[in-house]
Amino acid sequence: MKLIKSILLLSSLLVFFVQGTVMAQKVSGELKKWHKLSLEFEGPNTSESAEENPFLNYRLNVVFKHATTGKAYLIPGYYAADGDAGNTGSTTGNIWKVHFAPDETGEWSYEVDFKKGKWAAVRTSGKLKVLPLWMGHRVSLLLPNPINRGGILGAKVDWIMLANAILNLPERENTF
Protein backbone atom coordinates (compact mmCIF):
# COMPACT_ATOMS: atom_id res chain seq x y z
CA MET A 1 0.00 0.00 0.00
CA LYS A 2 2.88 2.35 0.85
CA LEU A 3 4.40 1.61 -2.55
CA ILE A 4 1.19 2.60 -4.35
CA LYS A 5 0.96 5.84 -2.32
CA SER A 6 4.59 6.64 -3.12
CA ILE A 7 4.06 6.02 -6.82
CA LEU A 8 0.93 8.22 -6.83
CA LEU A 9 2.79 11.00 -5.00
CA LEU A 10 5.73 10.84 -7.41
CA SER A 11 3.37 10.79 -10.41
CA SER A 12 1.55 13.84 -9.08
CA LEU A 13 4.81 15.69 -8.59
CA LEU A 14 5.92 14.76 -12.10
CA VAL A 15 2.66 16.03 -13.60
CA PHE A 16 2.98 19.25 -11.59
CA PHE A 17 6.59 19.72 -12.75
CA VAL A 18 5.72 19.08 -16.42
CA GLN A 19 2.78 21.49 -16.26
CA GLY A 20 5.04 24.12 -14.68
CA THR A 21 7.53 23.71 -17.51
CA VAL A 22 4.84 24.12 -20.17
CA MET A 23 3.39 27.18 -18.42
CA ALA A 24 6.82 28.84 -18.29
CA GLN A 25 6.79 29.42 -22.04
CA LYS A 26 4.83 31.93 -24.07
CA VAL A 27 3.99 31.85 -27.77
CA SER A 28 2.98 35.14 -29.38
CA GLY A 29 2.17 36.20 -32.92
CA GLU A 30 -0.46 35.16 -35.43
CA LEU A 31 -0.69 31.47 -36.22
CA LYS A 32 -0.59 32.13 -39.95
CA LYS A 33 1.70 31.25 -42.80
CA TRP A 34 4.60 33.74 -43.20
CA HIS A 35 3.70 35.52 -39.92
CA LYS A 36 6.34 35.78 -37.21
CA LEU A 37 5.87 33.61 -34.15
CA SER A 38 7.87 34.47 -31.04
CA LEU A 39 8.56 31.89 -28.36
CA GLU A 40 9.55 33.23 -24.97
CA PHE A 41 11.05 31.04 -22.25
CA GLU A 42 11.88 31.70 -18.62
CA GLY A 43 15.41 30.48 -18.04
CA PRO A 44 18.45 31.19 -15.92
CA ASN A 45 18.50 34.67 -14.42
CA THR A 46 21.65 36.41 -15.66
CA SER A 47 22.95 39.70 -16.98
CA GLU A 48 24.85 41.01 -19.98
CA SER A 49 27.85 41.70 -17.73
CA ALA A 50 27.76 38.40 -15.82
CA GLU A 51 30.88 36.27 -15.65
CA GLU A 52 28.82 33.51 -17.31
CA ASN A 53 28.16 35.59 -20.44
CA PRO A 54 24.64 34.74 -21.71
CA PHE A 55 25.62 35.47 -25.33
CA LEU A 56 28.69 33.25 -25.28
CA ASN A 57 28.23 30.57 -22.62
CA TYR A 58 24.65 29.50 -23.38
CA ARG A 59 23.10 28.08 -26.55
CA LEU A 60 19.37 27.88 -27.25
CA ASN A 61 18.28 26.04 -30.40
CA VAL A 62 14.74 25.16 -31.39
CA VAL A 63 13.92 22.71 -34.19
CA PHE A 64 10.59 23.38 -35.90
CA LYS A 65 9.18 20.47 -37.94
CA HIS A 66 6.17 20.38 -40.25
CA ALA A 67 4.05 17.26 -39.69
CA THR A 68 3.02 16.65 -43.31
CA THR A 69 6.05 17.66 -45.37
CA GLY A 70 8.72 16.77 -42.83
CA LYS A 71 10.45 20.12 -43.38
CA ALA A 72 12.63 20.95 -40.39
CA TYR A 73 14.33 24.21 -39.46
CA LEU A 74 16.95 24.72 -36.73
CA ILE A 75 16.43 28.23 -35.33
CA PRO A 76 18.87 29.72 -32.83
CA GLY A 77 17.47 31.61 -29.86
CA TYR A 78 18.95 34.42 -27.81
CA TYR A 79 19.10 35.97 -24.37
CA ALA A 80 16.51 38.77 -24.16
CA ALA A 81 17.15 40.08 -20.60
CA ASP A 82 13.70 41.13 -19.30
CA GLY A 83 12.01 40.33 -22.64
CA ASP A 84 11.64 43.99 -23.62
CA ALA A 85 15.19 45.31 -23.28
CA GLY A 86 14.89 47.40 -26.44
CA ASN A 87 12.31 49.56 -24.67
CA THR A 88 13.35 49.22 -21.03
CA GLY A 89 17.14 49.27 -21.43
CA SER A 90 17.37 46.31 -19.06
CA THR A 91 20.59 44.31 -19.00
CA THR A 92 19.39 41.63 -16.58
CA GLY A 93 16.61 39.08 -16.59
CA ASN A 94 15.65 35.49 -17.29
CA ILE A 95 13.91 35.68 -20.69
CA TRP A 96 15.18 33.77 -23.74
CA LYS A 97 13.52 34.15 -27.17
CA VAL A 98 13.22 32.44 -30.55
CA HIS A 99 11.48 33.80 -33.67
CA PHE A 100 10.09 31.70 -36.53
CA ALA A 101 7.95 32.44 -39.61
CA PRO A 102 6.37 29.17 -40.84
CA ASP A 103 6.29 28.65 -44.60
CA GLU A 104 3.48 26.04 -44.53
CA THR A 105 0.03 25.82 -43.00
CA GLY A 106 -0.83 22.75 -40.95
CA GLU A 107 0.71 21.24 -37.85
CA TRP A 108 4.18 22.31 -36.72
CA SER A 109 5.97 20.87 -33.72
CA TYR A 110 9.06 22.18 -32.04
CA GLU A 111 11.71 20.75 -29.75
CA VAL A 112 13.97 22.82 -27.51
CA ASP A 113 17.71 22.25 -26.93
CA PHE A 114 19.36 24.49 -24.30
CA LYS A 115 23.01 24.08 -23.32
CA LYS A 116 25.53 25.82 -21.10
CA GLY A 117 29.33 25.75 -21.07
CA LYS A 118 32.44 27.69 -21.96
CA TRP A 119 31.95 29.05 -25.49
CA ALA A 120 28.67 27.08 -25.81
CA ALA A 121 27.27 29.51 -28.38
CA VAL A 122 30.01 28.63 -30.86
CA ARG A 123 31.11 25.11 -29.82
CA THR A 124 29.64 21.88 -31.12
CA SER A 125 31.17 19.67 -28.44
CA GLY A 126 29.01 16.98 -26.92
CA LYS A 127 30.58 17.80 -23.53
CA LEU A 128 28.36 20.84 -23.00
CA LYS A 129 26.04 20.77 -19.99
CA VAL A 130 22.42 20.21 -20.97
CA LEU A 131 20.06 22.48 -19.07
CA PRO A 132 16.90 20.49 -18.33
CA LEU A 133 14.63 23.56 -18.24
CA TRP A 134 13.04 22.84 -21.61
CA MET A 135 15.14 19.95 -22.86
CA GLY A 136 13.17 17.75 -25.18
CA HIS A 137 10.14 19.95 -24.65
CA ARG A 138 7.84 19.22 -27.61
CA VAL A 139 4.79 21.25 -28.53
CA SER A 140 2.54 21.32 -31.59
CA LEU A 141 1.13 24.44 -33.22
CA LEU A 142 -1.68 24.35 -35.75
CA LEU A 143 -1.69 26.91 -38.56
CA PRO A 144 -5.08 26.64 -40.25
CA ASN A 145 -5.50 26.94 -44.01
CA PRO A 146 -6.90 30.39 -44.70
CA ILE A 147 -10.60 30.54 -45.56
CA ASN A 148 -10.81 34.17 -46.57
CA ARG A 149 -7.67 34.95 -48.53
CA GLY A 150 -8.11 38.70 -48.59
CA GLY A 151 -5.25 41.17 -48.52
CA ILE A 152 -2.11 41.12 -50.61
CA LEU A 153 -1.43 37.37 -50.24
CA GLY A 154 -4.98 36.51 -51.33
CA ALA A 155 -4.98 38.77 -54.36
CA LYS A 156 -3.63 37.88 -57.80
CA VAL A 157 -0.23 39.15 -56.78
CA ASP A 158 2.79 36.92 -57.12
CA TRP A 159 5.28 39.08 -55.28
CA ILE A 160 5.70 41.25 -52.24
CA MET A 161 7.76 44.44 -52.31
CA LEU A 162 9.94 44.76 -49.22
CA ALA A 163 12.49 47.57 -49.05
CA ASN A 164 13.06 47.52 -52.81
CA ALA A 165 13.49 43.73 -52.94
CA ILE A 166 11.02 41.51 -54.78
CA LEU A 167 10.32 38.15 -53.20
CA ASN A 168 8.58 35.53 -55.33
CA LEU A 169 6.13 33.41 -53.39
CA PRO A 170 6.98 29.73 -53.93
CA GLU A 171 3.37 28.53 -54.03
CA ARG A 172 2.54 30.63 -57.11
CA GLU A 173 3.11 29.01 -60.49
CA ASN A 174 3.69 32.16 -62.49
CA THR A 175 5.06 35.57 -61.67
CA PHE A 176 3.34 38.70 -62.99
C-alpha positions as CSV (number, residue, x, y, z in Angstrom):
1,M,0.0,0.0,0.0
2,K,2.9,2.3,0.8
3,L,4.4,1.6,-2.5
4,I,1.2,2.6,-4.3
5,K,1.0,5.8,-2.3
6,S,4.6,6.6,-3.1
7,I,4.1,6.0,-6.8
8,L,0.9,8.2,-6.8
9,L,2.8,11.0,-5.0
10,L,5.7,10.8,-7.4
11,S,3.4,10.8,-10.4
12,S,1.5,13.8,-9.1
13,L,4.8,15.7,-8.6
14,L,5.9,14.8,-12.1
15,V,2.7,16.0,-13.6
16,F,3.0,19.3,-11.6
17,F,6.6,19.7,-12.8
18,V,5.7,19.1,-16.4
19,Q,2.8,21.5,-16.3
20,G,5.0,24.1,-14.7
21,T,7.5,23.7,-17.5
22,V,4.8,24.1,-20.2
23,M,3.4,27.2,-18.4
24,A,6.8,28.8,-18.3
25,Q,6.8,29.4,-22.0
26,K,4.8,31.9,-24.1
27,V,4.0,31.9,-27.8
28,S,3.0,35.1,-29.4
29,G,2.2,36.2,-32.9
30,E,-0.5,35.2,-35.4
31,L,-0.7,31.5,-36.2
32,K,-0.6,32.1,-40.0
33,K,1.7,31.2,-42.8
34,W,4.6,33.7,-43.2
35,H,3.7,35.5,-39.9
36,K,6.3,35.8,-37.2
37,L,5.9,33.6,-34.1
38,S,7.9,34.5,-31.0
39,L,8.6,31.9,-28.4
40,E,9.5,33.2,-25.0
41,F,11.1,31.0,-22.3
42,E,11.9,31.7,-18.6
43,G,15.4,30.5,-18.0
44,P,18.5,31.2,-15.9
45,N,18.5,34.7,-14.4
46,T,21.6,36.4,-15.7
47,S,22.9,39.7,-17.0
48,E,24.8,41.0,-20.0
49,S,27.8,41.7,-17.7
50,A,27.8,38.4,-15.8
51,E,30.9,36.3,-15.6
52,E,28.8,33.5,-17.3
53,N,28.2,35.6,-20.4
54,P,24.6,34.7,-21.7
55,F,25.6,35.5,-25.3
56,L,28.7,33.2,-25.3
57,N,28.2,30.6,-22.6
58,Y,24.6,29.5,-23.4
59,R,23.1,28.1,-26.5
60,L,19.4,27.9,-27.3
61,N,18.3,26.0,-30.4
62,V,14.7,25.2,-31.4
63,V,13.9,22.7,-34.2
64,F,10.6,23.4,-35.9
65,K,9.2,20.5,-37.9
66,H,6.2,20.4,-40.2
67,A,4.1,17.3,-39.7
68,T,3.0,16.6,-43.3
69,T,6.0,17.7,-45.4
70,G,8.7,16.8,-42.8
71,K,10.4,20.1,-43.4
72,A,12.6,21.0,-40.4
73,Y,14.3,24.2,-39.5
74,L,16.9,24.7,-36.7
75,I,16.4,28.2,-35.3
76,P,18.9,29.7,-32.8
77,G,17.5,31.6,-29.9
78,Y,18.9,34.4,-27.8
79,Y,19.1,36.0,-24.4
80,A,16.5,38.8,-24.2
81,A,17.1,40.1,-20.6
82,D,13.7,41.1,-19.3
83,G,12.0,40.3,-22.6
84,D,11.6,44.0,-23.6
85,A,15.2,45.3,-23.3
86,G,14.9,47.4,-26.4
87,N,12.3,49.6,-24.7
88,T,13.3,49.2,-21.0
89,G,17.1,49.3,-21.4
90,S,17.4,46.3,-19.1
91,T,20.6,44.3,-19.0
92,T,19.4,41.6,-16.6
93,G,16.6,39.1,-16.6
94,N,15.6,35.5,-17.3
95,I,13.9,35.7,-20.7
96,W,15.2,33.8,-23.7
97,K,13.5,34.1,-27.2
98,V,13.2,32.4,-30.6
99,H,11.5,33.8,-33.7
100,F,10.1,31.7,-36.5
101,A,7.9,32.4,-39.6
102,P,6.4,29.2,-40.8
103,D,6.3,28.6,-44.6
104,E,3.5,26.0,-44.5
105,T,0.0,25.8,-43.0
106,G,-0.8,22.8,-40.9
107,E,0.7,21.2,-37.9
108,W,4.2,22.3,-36.7
109,S,6.0,20.9,-33.7
110,Y,9.1,22.2,-32.0
111,E,11.7,20.8,-29.8
112,V,14.0,22.8,-27.5
113,D,17.7,22.2,-26.9
114,F,19.4,24.5,-24.3
115,K,23.0,24.1,-23.3
116,K,25.5,25.8,-21.1
117,G,29.3,25.8,-21.1
118,K,32.4,27.7,-22.0
119,W,32.0,29.1,-25.5
120,A,28.7,27.1,-25.8
121,A,27.3,29.5,-28.4
122,V,30.0,28.6,-30.9
123,R,31.1,25.1,-29.8
124,T,29.6,21.9,-31.1
125,S,31.2,19.7,-28.4
126,G,29.0,17.0,-26.9
127,K,30.6,17.8,-23.5
128,L,28.4,20.8,-23.0
129,K,26.0,20.8,-20.0
130,V,22.4,20.2,-21.0
131,L,20.1,22.5,-19.1
132,P,16.9,20.5,-18.3
133,L,14.6,23.6,-18.2
134,W,13.0,22.8,-21.6
135,M,15.1,19.9,-22.9
136,G,13.2,17.7,-25.2
137,H,10.1,20.0,-24.7
138,R,7.8,19.2,-27.6
139,V,4.8,21.3,-28.5
140,S,2.5,21.3,-31.6
141,L,1.1,24.4,-33.2
142,L,-1.7,24.4,-35.8
143,L,-1.7,26.9,-38.6
144,P,-5.1,26.6,-40.3
145,N,-5.5,26.9,-44.0
146,P,-6.9,30.4,-44.7
147,I,-10.6,30.5,-45.6
148,N,-10.8,34.2,-46.6
149,R,-7.7,35.0,-48.5
150,G,-8.1,38.7,-48.6
151,G,-5.3,41.2,-48.5
152,I,-2.1,41.1,-50.6
153,L,-1.4,37.4,-50.2
154,G,-5.0,36.5,-51.3
155,A,-5.0,38.8,-54.4
156,K,-3.6,37.9,-57.8
157,V,-0.2,39.2,-56.8
158,D,2.8,36.9,-57.1
159,W,5.3,39.1,-55.3
160,I,5.7,41.2,-52.2
161,M,7.8,44.4,-52.3
162,L,9.9,44.8,-49.2
163,A,12.5,47.6,-49.0
164,N,13.1,47.5,-52.8
165,A,13.5,43.7,-52.9
166,I,11.0,41.5,-54.8
167,L,10.3,38.1,-53.2
168,N,8.6,35.5,-55.3
169,L,6.1,33.4,-53.4
170,P,7.0,29.7,-53.9
171,E,3.4,28.5,-54.0
172,R,2.5,30.6,-57.1
173,E,3.1,29.0,-60.5
174,N,3.7,32.2,-62.5
175,T,5.1,35.6,-61.7
176,F,3.3,38.7,-63.0
